[in-house]
Amino acid sequence: MKIDAHQHFWIYDAERDSWITEDMSVIRRDFLPTDLRAELHSNRMDGVIAVQAACTLEETQFLVDLSTMYGMIKGVVGWVDLTSDDVEEHLERFSKIPIIKGFRHVVEGESDPDFLMQESVQRSIRLLTKYGFTYDLLIRPRHFASTLLCVKENPDQQFILDHMAKPDVKAGEVEQWASFIAELATYPNVVCKVSGLVTEADWSNWILSDFAAYIDHVILHFGKDRLLFGSDWPVCLVASTYKETKEIAASQLDGFSADEQAAFWGETARRIYKF
């Protein structure tokens, strides 16, 4: 089974989706499973993990509702307010909905570099562990230090690093990012999605070799059994086609055995998200 471990659906709302700027106008519209079906078929993908794009409880329910209608959705990574006093009430309710595999917050949008280490957030992450939910890490460099501490403090929590921590491919920045990846990968409770790279590159002029050093680095440090593919569709469409995002991910996998290829393209997602 081949799984796209990171993509989004939404009914476009200009106010809620203000992060979709004018230069991203190609994705200023609705994106639903009917829009993705042909892409999955032509790229020989069997299913997806639907990841939250809006930080609302309604978003989680929206993705759950879609999953009842479209079998392509194998799991949902929703949103819950990690700073809320009633977070356990929501997690207990969500634990009764098997399609919900985990949660994510748009930490990259938080100006506080220590957001993940807030007492309320740490309490909530311990509750994620209690209920068996995963947690996707969406971060920027200002959050690197607190991310490392958060992962260290929660050794029984399954973390998934989204978009390889968004290296600045366009500027060719490597050093700070590479050091972070090398340290993060020492924690066995973290896996990494090879996803979201094309939107960190020059949208109009990228070439495959732009991504080689970054992908090679995560292979070196995470190993071949802790990486999984994600397209970041439809966000990727600002800079590439679905097929091209898959080609970027595949470009450095020549040394993978058949079993290692199977893990990358689906089996690791199945193991981590438990479907």
C-alpha positions as CSV (number, residue, x, y, z in Angstrom):
1,M,0.0,0.0,0.0
2,K,1.4,3.4,-1.0
3,I,0.4,6.3,1.2
4,D,0.7,10.0,0.9
5,A,1.3,10.8,4.6
6,H,0.7,14.6,4.3
7,Q,-2.0,16.4,2.4
8,H,-4.9,18.8,3.1
9,F,-8.5,19.4,2.2
10,W,-10.4,22.7,2.7
11,I,-13.4,24.7,1.6
12,Y,-11.6,28.0,1.0
13,D,-12.5,30.9,3.3
14,A,-10.6,34.1,2.6
15,E,-10.6,35.3,6.3
16,R,-9.7,31.9,7.9
17,D,-7.2,31.1,5.1
18,S,-5.4,34.4,5.1
19,W,-2.1,32.5,5.1
20,I,-2.8,31.8,1.4
21,T,-1.3,35.0,0.0
22,E,-1.7,36.6,-3.4
23,D,1.3,34.8,-4.8
24,M,-0.4,31.5,-3.8
25,S,-3.6,32.4,-5.7
26,V,-3.5,29.0,-7.5
27,I,-4.7,27.4,-4.2
28,R,-7.3,30.0,-3.3
29,R,-10.2,27.7,-4.0
30,D,-11.8,24.5,-2.6
31,F,-9.8,21.3,-2.5
32,L,-11.7,18.1,-1.7
33,P,-11.1,14.4,-2.2
34,T,-12.8,14.5,-5.6
35,D,-10.0,16.9,-6.7
36,L,-7.3,14.5,-5.5
37,R,-8.7,11.2,-6.7
38,A,-7.2,11.4,-10.2
39,E,-3.8,12.5,-8.9
40,L,-3.6,9.5,-6.6
41,H,-4.6,7.1,-9.4
42,S,-2.2,8.5,-11.9
43,N,0.6,8.4,-9.4
44,R,-0.3,4.9,-8.1
45,M,-1.0,6.0,-4.5
46,D,-3.5,4.1,-2.5
47,G,-4.5,6.5,0.3
48,V,-3.7,9.6,2.3
49,I,-3.3,11.0,5.8
50,A,-5.4,14.1,5.9
51,V,-3.7,16.8,8.0
52,Q,-5.3,19.9,9.6
53,A,-4.8,23.2,7.9
54,A,-6.9,25.3,10.2
55,C,-6.6,25.6,14.0
56,T,-10.1,24.8,15.0
57,L,-12.1,21.9,16.4
58,E,-14.4,22.3,13.4
59,E,-11.4,21.4,11.2
60,T,-11.0,18.1,12.9
61,Q,-14.7,17.3,12.5
62,F,-14.5,18.3,8.8
63,L,-11.8,15.9,8.1
64,V,-13.5,13.1,10.1
65,D,-16.7,13.7,8.1
66,L,-14.8,13.5,4.8
67,S,-13.3,10.2,5.9
68,T,-16.8,8.7,6.3
69,M,-17.4,9.4,2.6
70,Y,-14.0,8.8,1.0
71,G,-12.1,5.6,1.6
72,M,-8.8,7.2,0.4
73,I,-8.5,8.8,3.8
74,K,-6.7,6.3,6.0
75,G,-6.1,8.6,8.9
76,V,-6.7,12.1,10.2
77,V,-4.3,14.4,12.0
78,G,-6.6,17.0,13.5
79,W,-6.3,20.0,15.8
80,V,-7.0,20.5,19.4
81,D,-6.1,23.4,21.6
82,L,-3.0,22.3,23.6
83,T,-3.2,25.3,25.8
84,S,-6.8,24.6,26.9
85,D,-7.9,23.5,30.4
86,D,-10.4,21.1,28.8
87,V,-8.1,19.4,26.3
88,E,-8.5,16.0,28.0
89,E,-12.3,16.2,27.5
90,H,-11.7,16.6,23.8
91,L,-9.1,13.9,23.6
92,E,-11.3,11.4,25.4
93,R,-14.1,12.1,22.9
94,F,-11.7,11.9,19.9
95,S,-10.2,8.6,21.2
96,K,-13.5,7.0,20.4
97,I,-13.1,8.0,16.7
98,P,-10.6,5.5,15.2
99,I,-9.8,7.5,12.1
100,I,-8.2,10.2,14.2
101,K,-4.6,9.2,14.6
102,G,-3.0,12.3,16.0
103,F,-2.9,16.1,16.2
104,R,-0.9,19.1,15.0
105,H,-0.7,22.7,15.8
106,V,0.8,25.3,13.5
107,V,3.7,26.0,15.8
108,E,5.5,27.7,12.9
109,G,3.0,30.6,13.3
110,E,3.8,31.0,17.0
111,S,6.2,33.9,17.8
112,D,7.1,32.3,21.1
113,P,10.2,30.2,20.5
114,D,9.3,28.2,23.6
115,F,5.7,27.5,22.7
116,L,6.1,23.7,22.9
117,M,7.6,24.0,26.4
118,Q,4.7,26.0,27.9
119,E,3.4,24.1,30.9
120,S,-0.1,23.8,29.4
121,V,1.3,22.4,26.2
122,Q,3.5,19.9,28.0
123,R,0.6,18.7,30.0
124,S,-1.4,18.2,26.8
125,I,1.4,16.3,25.1
126,R,1.5,13.9,28.1
127,L,-2.3,13.4,27.5
128,L,-1.6,12.7,23.8
129,T,0.7,9.9,25.0
130,K,-1.9,8.7,27.4
131,Y,-4.5,8.3,24.7
132,G,-2.1,6.9,22.1
133,F,-2.2,9.9,19.7
134,T,0.7,11.0,17.5
135,Y,1.9,14.6,17.3
136,D,3.1,16.3,14.1
137,L,5.8,18.9,14.5
138,L,5.4,22.0,12.2
139,I,8.2,24.3,13.2
140,R,10.6,27.0,12.1
141,P,14.2,27.6,13.3
142,R,13.2,29.7,16.2
143,H,11.5,26.6,17.7
144,F,14.4,24.2,17.2
145,A,15.8,24.4,20.8
146,S,12.4,24.0,22.4
147,T,11.5,21.1,20.0
148,L,14.6,19.2,21.1
149,L,13.7,19.7,24.7
150,C,10.1,18.8,24.2
151,V,11.0,15.5,22.5
152,K,13.6,14.7,25.2
153,E,11.0,15.4,27.9
154,N,8.4,13.1,26.3
155,P,10.2,9.9,25.3
156,D,7.0,7.8,25.1
157,Q,5.3,10.2,22.7
158,Q,5.4,9.5,19.0
159,F,6.4,12.6,17.1
160,I,6.4,13.2,13.4
161,L,8.5,16.0,11.9
162,D,6.7,17.7,9.1
163,H,8.4,19.0,6.0
164,M,11.9,18.1,7.3
165,A,11.7,21.2,9.5
166,K,11.4,23.4,6.4
167,P,15.1,24.0,5.4
168,D,15.6,27.2,3.4
169,V,16.3,25.5,0.1
170,K,16.0,28.7,-1.9
171,A,18.8,30.3,0.0
172,G,20.8,27.1,0.3
173,E,21.0,27.3,4.1
174,V,22.2,24.1,5.5
175,E,24.3,24.4,8.7
176,Q,21.8,25.3,11.4
177,W,19.1,23.0,9.9
178,A,21.6,20.1,9.5
179,S,22.7,20.4,13.1
180,F,19.1,20.3,14.3
181,I,18.2,17.3,12.2
182,A,21.3,15.4,13.4
183,E,20.4,16.0,17.1
184,L,16.6,15.4,16.6
185,A,17.2,12.1,14.9
186,T,19.0,10.7,17.9
187,Y,15.6,10.4,19.6
188,P,14.0,7.1,18.5
189,N,10.4,8.5,19.1
190,V,10.7,10.8,16.1
191,V,10.1,10.1,12.4
192,C,10.5,12.5,9.5
193,K,8.3,13.3,6.5
194,V,10.0,13.9,3.3
195,S,7.5,16.6,2.3
196,G,7.0,20.3,1.7
197,L,10.4,20.9,0.2
198,V,9.3,22.4,-3.1
199,T,7.6,25.3,-1.4
200,E,10.9,26.2,0.4
201,A,12.7,26.4,-3.0
202,D,12.6,28.9,-5.8
203,W,9.0,28.2,-6.9
204,S,9.7,29.0,-10.6
205,N,13.3,27.8,-11.1
206,W,14.0,24.8,-8.9
207,I,15.7,21.7,-10.1
208,L,15.9,18.2,-8.6
209,S,19.5,18.7,-7.5
210,D,18.4,21.6,-5.2
211,F,17.0,19.0,-2.8
212,A,19.6,16.3,-2.8
213,A,21.8,17.4,0.1
214,Y,18.7,17.9,2.3
215,I,17.2,14.5,1.6
216,D,20.5,12.8,1.9
217,H,21.0,14.3,5.3
218,V,17.7,13.0,6.7
219,I,18.4,9.6,5.2
220,L,21.8,9.6,6.9
221,H,20.5,10.5,10.3
222,F,16.9,9.1,10.5
223,G,17.7,6.0,8.6
224,K,15.6,4.3,6.0
225,D,12.9,3.0,8.4
226,R,12.0,6.4,9.9
227,L,11.1,8.4,6.8
228,L,7.8,8.7,5.0
229,F,6.5,10.4,1.9
230,G,4.1,13.3,1.9
231,S,3.1,15.5,-1.0
232,D,1.8,18.5,1.0
233,W,-0.9,18.7,-1.7
234,P,-2.5,21.1,-2.6
235,V,0.0,23.6,-1.1
236,C,2.7,22.1,-3.3
237,L,0.8,23.3,-6.4
238,V,2.2,26.8,-5.9
239,A,5.5,25.4,-7.1
240,S,5.0,22.0,-8.7
241,T,2.6,19.2,-9.8
242,Y,1.8,16.3,-7.6
243,K,4.0,14.1,-9.8
244,E,6.9,16.4,-9.4
245,T,6.7,16.3,-5.6
246,K,6.8,12.5,-5.8
247,E,9.8,12.7,-8.1
248,I,11.6,15.0,-5.6
249,A,11.1,12.5,-2.8
250,A,12.2,9.6,-5.0
251,S,15.3,11.4,-6.4
252,Q,17.6,10.1,-3.6
253,L,16.2,6.7,-3.0
254,D,18.4,4.7,-5.4
255,G,20.2,2.9,-2.6
256,F,16.9,1.7,-1.0
257,S,16.1,-2.0,-1.1
258,A,12.6,-3.2,-2.1
259,D,11.6,-3.4,1.6
260,E,13.1,0.0,2.3
261,Q,11.2,1.5,-0.6
262,A,8.0,-0.1,0.6
263,A,8.6,1.4,4.1
264,F,9.2,4.9,2.7
265,W,6.1,4.9,0.4
266,G,3.6,3.5,2.8
267,E,4.6,0.9,5.5
268,T,6.2,3.4,7.8
269,A,3.0,5.6,7.6
270,R,0.9,2.5,8.3
271,R,3.1,1.7,11.3
272,I,3.2,5.2,12.8
273,Y,-0.4,6.2,12.2
274,K,-1.6,2.7,13.1
275,F,-4.1,1.9,10.3
